[in-house]
């Protein structure tokens, strides 16, 4: 049985400013960098970057799993990492995939990234800064302020979005059906709106399907399809719109690739606030899958260090 030498190290990266999410405040990103070394002394890295409130294992569970591995791991054992450890599946899976490729093909390809704007009116001042830096796709959170106020900010924002640029509106599941319909309506005459992301609660896939049929503005699901199980379930329930996929917590890269290819899913790849190791693995996968939409990996502003 072919085995690999295994080592790992746990990292802790404080955010420059704690992130406020609908699940509370996130101050420190904890993850694990793993290394697999083959019999020819070739080593490849992988990253385990869990987000438990998005349906992955916790960092403690991931550390526990790495501890019980010991100093060596076989390909078979990697394939047997259980489905309740999707971030571990991705970390080990991407290191294994890299080891099986010719060494020169493991460099991360270049992609267009989407730049995250601050919430509320602060987005108006930040947009030109991101344009200056070369971004042509932007994301702005909605469902944060009262809708009338947000609509007014949005109108101002649209005046600054370049004619050939795209804006994504991410509601993080926070809109009522009425508010969602209002946004879909006002955006429908605006070609620069790439999509509205997760307008409704994650389980409301049937309503999202109805709205997608009724309005011109495309809808993307994110929280609804956070894990591989949920991607499969959303497809089975009839979702044929855009899937925002976080490869870092979507399990084995080969299984995800197979499903996306088989069903020709329209996908956006998105970050889990991982380091360059996990980002490179996700970009290689995006390249294999010929993803054409800008990637949600414009996160370099979130940390002071450069991991
Ligand atoms: Mg989102």
Boltz pocket constraint, residues with backbone or C-beta under 6 A from the ligand:
constraints:
  - pocket:
      binder: B
      contacts: [[A, 170], [A, 172], [A, 197], [A, 198], [A, 222], [A, 223], [A, 244]]
      max_distance: 6.0
